[in-house]
Amino acid sequence: MEKKLKFIEVNYHFHREFTTPEAVITKHLPSNLFAEELSKTAQVTLIKHLAYDGEYHRNEIHYRFFRRRNSFWQIPFSTHRFLRKEKPDIVLVQGFIYPLQVIALRLAVGSNCKIILQHRAEVPFWRKKIFQQWADKFVNTYFFTAIEQADEWTRAGVIKDRNKCFEIPAATTGFLKKDKFFCRENLVIGNELMFLWAGRLNANKDPLTVLAAFEKYISSGQSSKLYMIYQEEDMLKEVTERINASAELRNNVMLIGKVAHKEMELWYSATDYIISASHREGGSYVVMEAMACGCVPIVSAIPASMKMTNKGKVGYFFEPGNSDALYGILLSLKEEDHEKLSASAMTLFTEEMSPEAIAKKISQVFKQLKR
């Protein structure tokens, strides 16, 4: 019988807010669903760093927890001793911002182990870029949501060989589409055409561009609601003032605030369109989760979002920061297009971003690396 592949994912970030295994597992469960699928054909271990030392088993996944400090210079020797003992075939490192740890990792696991880095929206360092360039010598492969995201890393001289880069999403979800009217009834919202914006209230997510476009849309005589869900409130004062200054926005935009993650499945299923105006993303959890629930995406034309929507074939796209372009899209929406795009969005999620799809992609990449 063929020996099972030994796969280990390492997250070097120290999650100081968590002190129990259950807390960090729950937090990362959506992005780690691919691991449960991969465990059908591989031996899977996930390494996390928090204020706890020990191990935990969930289904077929082995979790190992270590303590470390969030320091650029700190090497987690206990973590690497564990990895040396395990002799993994693949180590997937979350993030591009741990070059010294990656170099030390290579020394720990040897040359036969394949080291893969998963891009999470980072940009090349400025002063410390030399360490990322050095680490590239020890990395076999890089994962990006969209291959275009590799360009700034090759221009910066961090990634010397672009052939080491593959397109694999950074996250997935177990969300499924629920009945729209059931969800709206549970959320106590009406039956108007419904748009959703979700994310951090900050300049990168650009809620003001969305509000400007929606104000024009309502002013043109349209009847719909925009719901805004946000976990962080950096621009809440500015957003609130913008809404209060406009009767169109004041009567048709609902600031929901924080929502428990499990409840987002109801919101996505209740919504007709998800709007993302981000100027930069490693890969949008919101867009991905919404598509899984049949919500049609309207996204800014950045590489990650264009990849996730198959270059707009299952939705719409506009130039980042261009409220007029977004307004034009809102005016062009037709009811007969929605059902077709909704079904296409769910199909694309299943084929490209589902746990099964990501596990399959990782296995295919590893087969190429073994040649």
Summary of the structure (lengths in Angstrom):
residues: 371
radius of gyration: 21.7
end to end distance: 20.2
largest distance: 69.1
contacts: 1206
relative contact order: 0.11
helix: 44%
strand: 21%
